[in-house]
Amino acid sequence: MTGMRIIIVSIMLVLNLNQGCTKNILKEVSLAISEEQLKEDLRKKGEDYYHTIRTKLIELDSLDIFQNSDTLFFLETYEYETGTFYGKIWSTKAKINYTYKQRTFNFGESGVFSDFTCELLEKWDIKTIREEEIQNSTMTSPFFIYGTRAMIKDEAIKVDCIGFKEFFSLEKN
């Protein structure tokens, strides 16, 4: 009986350590995104609401589906009129769409980001993103979107960020 308890406790410890490591690497990814956005002059110093939201998602265990992912993609934006943050995070294994408004998350709703935009980000096709932004961002007040690619290898994190105006084309979306 004592041997069985030791095995169960050992399994629980390993699972908790693994979950803690995942949470730590995801927090490090979020911090790396914030630092890269500052370095690329995509945002100003001060409170980073997107990092705060990503941290809350981590604390809710909403990002556990990305365990062992080597590359993560993020699209994030904010709608001033409604005070709503929109986000999409994905890897080759999983994806989540979320909104965050008045300290409440909603998941699974269809996102504001088109499949075409996601494909361009996944290919990291900056040239086409810039072309689309110029040609197809004719909306009165387009969202400013933060796009990120985070690559994780042996706990080393490399982050690339881009900021661009929302674009839309019926032929491509």
MODELLER restraints for C-alpha pairs under 7 A, 6 or more apart:
rsr = mdl.restraints
at = mdl.atoms
rsr.add(forms.Gaussian(group=physical.xy_distance, feature=features.Distance(at['CA:22:A'], at['CA:67:A']), mean=6.22, stdev=0.5))
rsr.add(forms.Gaussian(group=physical.xy_distance, feature=features.Distance(at['CA:23:A'], at['CA:58:A']), mean=6.37, stdev=0.5))
rsr.add(forms.Gaussian(group=physical.xy_distance, feature=features.Distance(at['CA:25:A'], at['CA:155:A']), mean=6.94, stdev=0.5))
rsr.add(forms.Gaussian(group=physical.xy_distance, feature=features.Distance(at['CA:27:A'], at['CA:55:A']), mean=6.54, stdev=0.5))
rsr.add(forms.Gaussian(group=physical.xy_distance, feature=features.Distance(at['CA:29:A'], at['CA:150:A']), mean=6.96, stdev=0.5))
rsr.add(forms.Gaussian(group=physical.xy_distance, feature=features.Distance(at['CA:29:A'], at['CA:157:A']), mean=6.69, stdev=0.5))
rsr.add(forms.Gaussian(group=physical.xy_distance, feature=features.Distance(at['CA:30:A'], at['CA:51:A']), mean=5.91, stdev=0.5))
rsr.add(forms.Gaussian(group=physical.xy_distance, feature=features.Distance(at['CA:30:A'], at['CA:54:A']), mean=6.69, stdev=0.5))
rsr.add(forms.Gaussian(group=physical.xy_distance, feature=features.Distance(at['CA:31:A'], at['CA:51:A']), mean=6.96, stdev=0.5))
rsr.add(forms.Gaussian(group=physical.xy_distance, feature=features.Distance(at['CA:32:A'], at['CA:159:A']), mean=6.61, stdev=0.5))
rsr.add(forms.Gaussian(group=physical.xy_distance, feature=features.Distance(at['CA:33:A'], at['CA:159:A']), mean=6.24, stdev=0.5))
rsr.add(forms.Gaussian(group=physical.xy_distance, feature=features.Distance(at['CA:34:A'], at['CA:51:A']), mean=6.66, stdev=0.5))
rsr.add(forms.Gaussian(group=physical.xy_distance, feature=features.Distance(at['CA:36:A'], at['CA:159:A']), mean=6.87, stdev=0.5))
rsr.add(forms.Gaussian(group=physical.xy_distance, feature=features.Distance(at['CA:36:A'], at['CA:161:A']), mean=6.68, stdev=0.5))
rsr.add(forms.Gaussian(group=physical.xy_distance, feature=features.Distance(at['CA:37:A'], at['CA:43:A']), mean=6.00, stdev=0.5))
rsr.add(forms.Gaussian(group=physical.xy_distance, feature=features.Distance(at['CA:37:A'], at['CA:161:A']), mean=6.36, stdev=0.5))
rsr.add(forms.Gaussian(group=physical.xy_distance, feature=features.Distance(at['CA:38:A'], at['CA:44:A']), mean=6.36, stdev=0.5))
rsr.add(forms.Gaussian(group=physical.xy_distance, feature=features.Distance(at['CA:38:A'], at['CA:45:A']), mean=6.90, stdev=0.5))
rsr.add(forms.Gaussian(group=physical.xy_distance, feature=features.Distance(at['CA:42:A'], at['CA:163:A']), mean=6.23, stdev=0.5))
rsr.add(forms.Gaussian(group=physical.xy_distance, feature=features.Distance(at['CA:57:A'], at['CA:63:A']), mean=6.36, stdev=0.5))
rsr.add(forms.Gaussian(group=physical.xy_distance, feature=features.Distance(at['CA:65:A'], at['CA:94:A']), mean=6.58, stdev=0.5))
rsr.add(forms.Gaussian(group=physical.xy_distance, feature=features.Distance(at['CA:66:A'], at['CA:94:A']), mean=6.79, stdev=0.5))
rsr.add(forms.Gaussian(group=physical.xy_distance, feature=features.Distance(at['CA:69:A'], at['CA:91:A']), mean=6.62, stdev=0.5))
rsr.add(forms.Gaussian(group=physical.xy_distance, feature=features.Distance(at['CA:70:A'], at['CA:151:A']), mean=5.66, stdev=0.5))
rsr.add(forms.Gaussian(group=physical.xy_distance, feature=features.Distance(at['CA:70:A'], at['CA:152:A']), mean=4.85, stdev=0.5))
rsr.add(forms.Gaussian(group=physical.xy_distance, feature=features.Distance(at['CA:70:A'], at['CA:153:A']), mean=6.29, stdev=0.5))
rsr.add(forms.Gaussian(group=physical.xy_distance, feature=features.Distance(at['CA:71:A'], at['CA:91:A']), mean=6.12, stdev=0.5))
rsr.add(forms.Gaussian(group=physical.xy_distance, feature=features.Distance(at['CA:71:A'], at['CA:149:A']), mean=6.94, stdev=0.5))
rsr.add(forms.Gaussian(group=physical.xy_distance, feature=features.Distance(at['CA:71:A'], at['CA:150:A']), mean=5.55, stdev=0.5))
rsr.add(forms.Gaussian(group=physical.xy_distance, feature=features.Distance(at['CA:71:A'], at['CA:151:A']), mean=4.39, stdev=0.5))
rsr.add(forms.Gaussian(group=physical.xy_distance, feature=features.Distance(at['CA:71:A'], at['CA:152:A']), mean=6.07, stdev=0.5))
rsr.add(forms.Gaussian(group=physical.xy_distance, feature=features.Distance(at['CA:72:A'], at['CA:89:A']), mean=6.93, stdev=0.5))
rsr.add(forms.Gaussian(group=physical.xy_distance, feature=features.Distance(at['CA:72:A'], at['CA:90:A']), mean=5.74, stdev=0.5))
rsr.add(forms.Gaussian(group=physical.xy_distance, feature=features.Distance(at['CA:72:A'], at['CA:91:A']), mean=4.95, stdev=0.5))
rsr.add(forms.Gaussian(group=physical.xy_distance, feature=features.Distance(at['CA:72:A'], at['CA:149:A']), mean=5.85, stdev=0.5))
rsr.add(forms.Gaussian(group=physical.xy_distance, feature=features.Distance(at['CA:72:A'], at['CA:150:A']), mean=5.12, stdev=0.5))
rsr.add(forms.Gaussian(group=physical.xy_distance, feature=features.Distance(at['CA:72:A'], at['CA:151:A']), mean=6.51, stdev=0.5))
rsr.add(forms.Gaussian(group=physical.xy_distance, feature=features.Distance(at['CA:73:A'], at['CA:89:A']), mean=5.56, stdev=0.5))
rsr.add(forms.Gaussian(group=physical.xy_distance, feature=features.Distance(at['CA:73:A'], at['CA:90:A']), mean=5.32, stdev=0.5))
rsr.add(forms.Gaussian(group=physical.xy_distance, feature=features.Distance(at['CA:73:A'], at['CA:91:A']), mean=6.35, stdev=0.5))
rsr.add(forms.Gaussian(group=physical.xy_distance, feature=features.Distance(at['CA:73:A'], at['CA:122:A']), mean=6.91, stdev=0.5))
rsr.add(forms.Gaussian(group=physical.xy_distance, feature=features.Distance(at['CA:73:A'], at['CA:148:A']), mean=5.59, stdev=0.5))
rsr.add(forms.Gaussian(group=physical.xy_distance, feature=features.Distance(at['CA:73:A'], at['CA:149:A']), mean=4.69, stdev=0.5))
rsr.add(forms.Gaussian(group=physical.xy_distance, feature=features.Distance(at['CA:73:A'], at['CA:150:A']), mean=6.36, stdev=0.5))
rsr.add(forms.Gaussian(group=physical.xy_distance, feature=features.Distance(at['CA:74:A'], at['CA:88:A']), mean=5.73, stdev=0.5))
rsr.add(forms.Gaussian(group=physical.xy_distance, feature=features.Distance(at['CA:74:A'], at['CA:89:A']), mean=4.60, stdev=0.5))
rsr.add(forms.Gaussian(group=physical.xy_distance, feature=features.Distance(at['CA:74:A'], at['CA:90:A']), mean=6.78, stdev=0.5))
rsr.add(forms.Gaussian(group=physical.xy_distance, feature=features.Distance(at['CA:74:A'], at['CA:147:A']), mean=5.63, stdev=0.5))
rsr.add(forms.Gaussian(group=physical.xy_distance, feature=features.Distance(at['CA:74:A'], at['CA:148:A']), mean=4.96, stdev=0.5))
rsr.add(forms.Gaussian(group=physical.xy_distance, feature=features.Distance(at['CA:74:A'], at['CA:149:A']), mean=6.58, stdev=0.5))
rsr.add(forms.Gaussian(group=physical.xy_distance, feature=features.Distance(at['CA:75:A'], at['CA:87:A']), mean=5.58, stdev=0.5))
rsr.add(forms.Gaussian(group=physical.xy_distance, feature=features.Distance(at['CA:75:A'], at['CA:88:A']), mean=5.21, stdev=0.5))
rsr.add(forms.Gaussian(group=physical.xy_distance, feature=features.Distance(at['CA:75:A'], at['CA:89:A']), mean=6.62, stdev=0.5))
rsr.add(forms.Gaussian(group=physical.xy_distance, feature=features.Distance(at['CA:75:A'], at['CA:145:A']), mean=6.63, stdev=0.5))
rsr.add(forms.Gaussian(group=physical.xy_distance, feature=features.Distance(at['CA:75:A'], at['CA:146:A']), mean=5.66, stdev=0.5))
rsr.add(forms.Gaussian(group=physical.xy_distance, feature=features.Distance(at['CA:75:A'], at['CA:147:A']), mean=4.69, stdev=0.5))
rsr.add(forms.Gaussian(group=physical.xy_distance, feature=features.Distance(at['CA:75:A'], at['CA:148:A']), mean=6.58, stdev=0.5))
rsr.add(forms.Gaussian(group=physical.xy_distance, feature=features.Distance(at['CA:76:A'], at['CA:86:A']), mean=5.70, stdev=0.5))
rsr.add(forms.Gaussian(group=physical.xy_distance, feature=features.Distance(at['CA:76:A'], at['CA:87:A']), mean=4.44, stdev=0.5))
rsr.add(forms.Gaussian(group=physical.xy_distance, feature=features.Distance(at['CA:76:A'], at['CA:88:A']), mean=6.60, stdev=0.5))
rsr.add(forms.Gaussian(group=physical.xy_distance, feature=features.Distance(at['CA:76:A'], at['CA:145:A']), mean=5.72, stdev=0.5))
rsr.add(forms.Gaussian(group=physical.xy_distance, feature=features.Distance(at['CA:76:A'], at['CA:146:A']), mean=5.19, stdev=0.5))
rsr.add(forms.Gaussian(group=physical.xy_distance, feature=features.Distance(at['CA:76:A'], at['CA:147:A']), mean=6.69, stdev=0.5))
rsr.add(forms.Gaussian(group=physical.xy_distance, feature=features.Distance(at['CA:77:A'], at['CA:85:A']), mean=5.83, stdev=0.5))
rsr.add(forms.Gaussian(group=physical.xy_distance, feature=features.Distance(at['CA:77:A'], at['CA:86:A']), mean=5.33, stdev=0.5))
rsr.add(forms.Gaussian(group=physical.xy_distance, feature=features.Distance(at['CA:77:A'], at['CA:87:A']), mean=6.57, stdev=0.5))
rsr.add(forms.Gaussian(group=physical.xy_distance, feature=features.Distance(at['CA:77:A'], at['CA:143:A']), mean=6.52, stdev=0.5))
rsr.add(forms.Gaussian(group=physical.xy_distance, feature=features.Distance(at['CA:77:A'], at['CA:144:A']), mean=6.16, stdev=0.5))
rsr.add(forms.Gaussian(group=physical.xy_distance, feature=features.Distance(at['CA:77:A'], at['CA:145:A']), mean=4.88, stdev=0.5))
rsr.add(forms.Gaussian(group=physical.xy_distance, feature=features.Distance(at['CA:77:A'], at['CA:146:A']), mean=6.34, stdev=0.5))
rsr.add(forms.Gaussian(group=physical.xy_distance, feature=features.Distance(at['CA:78:A'], at['CA:84:A']), mean=5.78, stdev=0.5))
rsr.add(forms.Gaussian(group=physical.xy_distance, feature=features.Distance(at['CA:78:A'], at['CA:85:A']), mean=4.40, stdev=0.5))
rsr.add(forms.Gaussian(group=physical.xy_distance, feature=features.Distance(at['CA:78:A'], at['CA:86:A']), mean=6.11, stdev=0.5))
rsr.add(forms.Gaussian(group=physical.xy_distance, feature=features.Distance(at['CA:78:A'], at['CA:143:A']), mean=6.95, stdev=0.5))
rsr.add(forms.Gaussian(group=physical.xy_distance, feature=features.Distance(at['CA:79:A'], at['CA:85:A']), mean=6.36, stdev=0.5))
rsr.add(forms.Gaussian(group=physical.xy_distance, feature=features.Distance(at['CA:79:A'], at['CA:143:A']), mean=6.84, stdev=0.5))
rsr.add(forms.Gaussian(group=physical.xy_distance, feature=features.Distance(at['CA:83:A'], at['CA:101:A']), mean=6.34, stdev=0.5))
rsr.add(forms.Gaussian(group=physical.xy_distance, feature=features.Distance(at['CA:84:A'], at['CA:99:A']), mean=6.59, stdev=0.5))
rsr.add(forms.Gaussian(group=physical.xy_distance, feature=features.Distance(at['CA:84:A'], at['CA:100:A']), mean=5.77, stdev=0.5))
rsr.add(forms.Gaussian(group=physical.xy_distance, feature=features.Distance(at['CA:84:A'], at['CA:101:A']), mean=4.81, stdev=0.5))
rsr.add(forms.Gaussian(group=physical.xy_distance, feature=features.Distance(at['CA:85:A'], at['CA:99:A']), mean=5.50, stdev=0.5))
rsr.add(forms.Gaussian(group=physical.xy_distance, feature=features.Distance(at['CA:85:A'], at['CA:100:A']), mean=5.02, stdev=0.5))
rsr.add(forms.Gaussian(group=physical.xy_distance, feature=features.Distance(at['CA:85:A'], at['CA:101:A']), mean=6.44, stdev=0.5))
rsr.add(forms.Gaussian(group=physical.xy_distance, feature=features.Distance(at['CA:86:A'], at['CA:98:A']), mean=5.99, stdev=0.5))
rsr.add(forms.Gaussian(group=physical.xy_distance, feature=features.Distance(at['CA:86:A'], at['CA:99:A']), mean=4.60, stdev=0.5))
rsr.add(forms.Gaussian(group=physical.xy_distance, feature=features.Distance(at['CA:86:A'], at['CA:100:A']), mean=6.58, stdev=0.5))
rsr.add(forms.Gaussian(group=physical.xy_distance, feature=features.Distance(at['CA:87:A'], at['CA:97:A']), mean=5.79, stdev=0.5))
rsr.add(forms.Gaussian(group=physical.xy_distance, feature=features.Distance(at['CA:87:A'], at['CA:98:A']), mean=5.31, stdev=0.5))
rsr.add(forms.Gaussian(group=physical.xy_distance, feature=features.Distance(at['CA:87:A'], at['CA:99:A']), mean=6.29, stdev=0.5))
rsr.add(forms.Gaussian(group=physical.xy_distance, feature=features.Distance(at['CA:88:A'], at['CA:96:A']), mean=5.66, stdev=0.5))
rsr.add(forms.Gaussian(group=physical.xy_distance, feature=features.Distance(at['CA:88:A'], at['CA:97:A']), mean=4.44, stdev=0.5))
rsr.add(forms.Gaussian(group=physical.xy_distance, feature=features.Distance(at['CA:88:A'], at['CA:98:A']), mean=6.37, stdev=0.5))
rsr.add(forms.Gaussian(group=physical.xy_distance, feature=features.Distance(at['CA:89:A'], at['CA:95:A']), mean=5.61, stdev=0.5))
rsr.add(forms.Gaussian(group=physical.xy_distance, feature=features.Distance(at['CA:89:A'], at['CA:96:A']), mean=5.47, stdev=0.5))
rsr.add(forms.Gaussian(group=physical.xy_distance, feature=features.Distance(at['CA:89:A'], at['CA:97:A']), mean=6.71, stdev=0.5))
rsr.add(forms.Gaussian(group=physical.xy_distance, feature=features.Distance(at['CA:90:A'], at['CA:96:A']), mean=6.37, stdev=0.5))
rsr.add(forms.Gaussian(group=physical.xy_distance, feature=features.Distance(at['CA:96:A'], at['CA:108:A']), mean=6.63, stdev=0.5))
rsr.add(forms.Gaussian(group=physical.xy_distance, feature=features.Distance(at['CA:97:A'], at['CA:107:A']), mean=5.81, stdev=0.5))
rsr.add(forms.Gaussian(group=physical.xy_distance, feature=features.Distance(at['CA:97:A'], at['CA:108:A']), mean=5.44, stdev=0.5))
rsr.add(forms.Gaussian(group=physical.xy_distance, feature=features.Distance(at['CA:97:A'], at['CA:109:A']), mean=6.47, stdev=0.5))
rsr.add(forms.Gaussian(group=physical.xy_distance, feature=features.Distance(at['CA:97:A'], at['CA:110:A']), mean=6.96, stdev=0.5))
rsr.add(forms.Gaussian(group=physical.xy_distance, feature=features.Distance(at['CA:97:A'], at['CA:111:A']), mean=5.79, stdev=0.5))
rsr.add(forms.Gaussian(group=physical.xy_distance, feature=features.Distance(at['CA:98:A'], at['CA:105:A']), mean=6.57, stdev=0.5))
rsr.add(forms.Gaussian(group=physical.xy_distance, feature=features.Distance(at['CA:98:A'], at['CA:106:A']), mean=5.48, stdev=0.5))
rsr.add(forms.Gaussian(group=physical.xy_distance, feature=features.Distance(at['CA:98:A'], at['CA:107:A']), mean=4.48, stdev=0.5))
rsr.add(forms.Gaussian(group=physical.xy_distance, feature=features.Distance(at['CA:98:A'], at['CA:108:A']), mean=6.39, stdev=0.5))
rsr.add(forms.Gaussian(group=physical.xy_distance, feature=features.Distance(at['CA:98:A'], at['CA:109:A']), mean=6.83, stdev=0.5))
rsr.add(forms.Gaussian(group=physical.xy_distance, feature=features.Distance(at['CA:99:A'], at['CA:105:A']), mean=5.62, stdev=0.5))
rsr.add(forms.Gaussian(group=physical.xy_distance, feature=features.Distance(at['CA:99:A'], at['CA:106:A']), mean=5.24, stdev=0.5))
rsr.add(forms.Gaussian(group=physical.xy_distance, feature=features.Distance(at['CA:99:A'], at['CA:107:A']), mean=6.67, stdev=0.5))
rsr.add(forms.Gaussian(group=physical.xy_distance, feature=features.Distance(at['CA:100:A'], at['CA:106:A']), mean=6.58, stdev=0.5))
rsr.add(forms.Gaussian(group=physical.xy_distance, feature=features.Distance(at['CA:114:A'], at['CA:173:A']), mean=6.07, stdev=0.5))
rsr.add(forms.Gaussian(group=physical.xy_distance, feature=features.Distance(at['CA:115:A'], at['CA:173:A']), mean=6.46, stdev=0.5))
rsr.add(forms.Gaussian(group=physical.xy_distance, feature=features.Distance(at['CA:116:A'], at['CA:172:A']), mean=6.41, stdev=0.5))
rsr.add(forms.Gaussian(group=physical.xy_distance, feature=features.Distance(at['CA:116:A'], at['CA:173:A']), mean=5.53, stdev=0.5))
rsr.add(forms.Gaussian(group=physical.xy_distance, feature=features.Distance(at['CA:120:A'], at['CA:129:A']), mean=6.67, stdev=0.5))
rsr.add(forms.Gaussian(group=physical.xy_distance, feature=features.Distance(at['CA:121:A'], at['CA:147:A']), mean=6.94, stdev=0.5))
rsr.add(forms.Gaussian(group=physical.xy_distance, feature=features.Distance(at['CA:132:A'], at['CA:167:A']), mean=6.28, stdev=0.5))
rsr.add(forms.Gaussian(group=physical.xy_distance, feature=features.Distance(at['CA:133:A'], at['CA:164:A']), mean=6.81, stdev=0.5))
rsr.add(forms.Gaussian(group=physical.xy_distance, feature=features.Distance(at['CA:133:A'], at['CA:165:A']), mean=5.90, stdev=0.5))
rsr.add(forms.Gaussian(group=physical.xy_distance, feature=features.Distance(at['CA:133:A'], at['CA:166:A']), mean=6.75, stdev=0.5))
rsr.add(forms.Gaussian(group=physical.xy_distance, feature=features.Distance(at['CA:133:A'], at['CA:167:A']), mean=5.47, stdev=0.5))
rsr.add(forms.Gaussian(group=physical.xy_distance, feature=features.Distance(at['CA:136:A'], at['CA:167:A']), mean=5.03, stdev=0.5))
rsr.add(forms.Gaussian(group=physical.xy_distance, feature=features.Distance(at['CA:136:A'], at['CA:168:A']), mean=5.55, stdev=0.5))
rsr.add(forms.Gaussian(group=physical.xy_distance, feature=features.Distance(at['CA:136:A'], at['CA:169:A']), mean=6.21, stdev=0.5))
rsr.add(forms.Gaussian(group=physical.xy_distance, feature=features.Distance(at['CA:137:A'], at['CA:165:A']), mean=6.55, stdev=0.5))
rsr.add(forms.Gaussian(group=physical.xy_distance, feature=features.Distance(at['CA:137:A'], at['CA:166:A']), mean=5.99, stdev=0.5))
rsr.add(forms.Gaussian(group=physical.xy_distance, feature=features.Distance(at['CA:137:A'], at['CA:167:A']), mean=4.32, stdev=0.5))
rsr.add(forms.Gaussian(group=physical.xy_distance, feature=features.Distance(at['CA:137:A'], at['CA:168:A']), mean=6.53, stdev=0.5))
rsr.add(forms.Gaussian(group=physical.xy_distance, feature=features.Distance(at['CA:142:A'], at['CA:165:A']), mean=5.97, stdev=0.5))
rsr.add(forms.Gaussian(group=physical.xy_distance, feature=features.Distance(at['CA:142:A'], at['CA:166:A']), mean=5.25, stdev=0.5))
rsr.add(forms.Gaussian(group=physical.xy_distance, feature=features.Distance(at['CA:143:A'], at['CA:165:A']), mean=5.80, stdev=0.5))
rsr.add(forms.Gaussian(group=physical.xy_distance, feature=features.Distance(at['CA:143:A'], at['CA:166:A']), mean=5.19, stdev=0.5))
rsr.add(forms.Gaussian(group=physical.xy_distance, feature=features.Distance(at['CA:144:A'], at['CA:163:A']), mean=6.84, stdev=0.5))
rsr.add(forms.Gaussian(group=physical.xy_distance, feature=features.Distance(at['CA:144:A'], at['CA:164:A']), mean=5.68, stdev=0.5))
rsr.add(forms.Gaussian(group=physical.xy_distance, feature=features.Distance(at['CA:144:A'], at['CA:165:A']), mean=4.60, stdev=0.5))
rsr.add(forms.Gaussian(group=physical.xy_distance, feature=features.Distance(at['CA:144:A'], at['CA:166:A']), mean=6.11, stdev=0.5))
rsr.add(forms.Gaussian(group=physical.xy_distance, feature=features.Distance(at['CA:145:A'], at['CA:163:A']), mean=5.60, stdev=0.5))
rsr.add(forms.Gaussian(group=physical.xy_distance, feature=features.Distance(at['CA:145:A'], at['CA:164:A']), mean=5.34, stdev=0.5))
rsr.add(forms.Gaussian(group=physical.xy_distance, feature=features.Distance(at['CA:145:A'], at['CA:165:A']), mean=5.97, stdev=0.5))
rsr.add(forms.Gaussian(group=physical.xy_distance, feature=features.Distance(at['CA:145:A'], at['CA:166:A']), mean=6.38, stdev=0.5))
rsr.add(forms.Gaussian(group=physical.xy_distance, feature=features.Distance(at['CA:146:A'], at['CA:162:A']), mean=5.94, stdev=0.5))
rsr.add(forms.Gaussian(group=physical.xy_distance, feature=features.Distance(at['CA:146:A'], at['CA:163:A']), mean=4.61, stdev=0.5))
rsr.add(forms.Gaussian(group=physical.xy_distance, feature=features.Distance(at['CA:146:A'], at['CA:164:A']), mean=6.72, stdev=0.5))
rsr.add(forms.Gaussian(group=physical.xy_distance, feature=features.Distance(at['CA:147:A'], at['CA:161:A']), mean=5.69, stdev=0.5))
rsr.add(forms.Gaussian(group=physical.xy_distance, feature=features.Distance(at['CA:147:A'], at['CA:162:A']), mean=5.15, stdev=0.5))
rsr.add(forms.Gaussian(group=physical.xy_distance, feature=features.Distance(at['CA:147:A'], at['CA:163:A']), mean=6.11, stdev=0.5))
rsr.add(forms.Gaussian(group=physical.xy_distance, feature=features.Distance(at['CA:148:A'], at['CA:159:A']), mean=6.97, stdev=0.5))
rsr.add(forms.Gaussian(group=physical.xy_distance, feature=features.Distance(at['CA:148:A'], at['CA:160:A']), mean=5.67, stdev=0.5))
rsr.add(forms.Gaussian(group=physical.xy_distance, feature=features.Distance(at['CA:148:A'], at['CA:161:A']), mean=4.47, stdev=0.5))
rsr.add(forms.Gaussian(group=physical.xy_distance, feature=features.Distance(at['CA:148:A'], at['CA:162:A']), mean=6.43, stdev=0.5))
rsr.add(forms.Gaussian(group=physical.xy_distance, feature=features.Distance(at['CA:149:A'], at['CA:159:A']), mean=5.75, stdev=0.5))
rsr.add(forms.Gaussian(group=physical.xy_distance, feature=features.Distance(at['CA:149:A'], at['CA:160:A']), mean=5.25, stdev=0.5))
rsr.add(forms.Gaussian(group=physical.xy_distance, feature=features.Distance(at['CA:149:A'], at['CA:161:A']), mean=6.56, stdev=0.5))
rsr.add(forms.Gaussian(group=physical.xy_distance, feature=features.Distance(at['CA:150:A'], at['CA:157:A']), mean=6.74, stdev=0.5))
rsr.add(forms.Gaussian(group=physical.xy_distance, feature=features.Distance(at['CA:150:A'], at['CA:158:A']), mean=5.75, stdev=0.5))
rsr.add(forms.Gaussian(group=physical.xy_distance, feature=features.Distance(at['CA:150:A'], at['CA:159:A']), mean=4.47, stdev=0.5))
rsr.add(forms.Gaussian(group=physical.xy_distance, feature=features.Distance(at['CA:150:A'], at['CA:160:A']), mean=6.53, stdev=0.5))
rsr.add(forms.Gaussian(group=physical.xy_distance, feature=features.Distance(at['CA:151:A'], at['CA:157:A']), mean=5.69, stdev=0.5))
rsr.add(forms.Gaussian(group=physical.xy_distance, feature=features.Distance(at['CA:151:A'], at['CA:158:A']), mean=5.15, stdev=0.5))
rsr.add(forms.Gaussian(group=physical.xy_distance, feature=features.Distance(at['CA:151:A'], at['CA:159:A']), mean=6.36, stdev=0.5))
rsr.add(forms.Gaussian(group=physical.xy_distance, feature=features.Distance(at['CA:152:A'], at['CA:158:A']), mean=6.58, stdev=0.5))
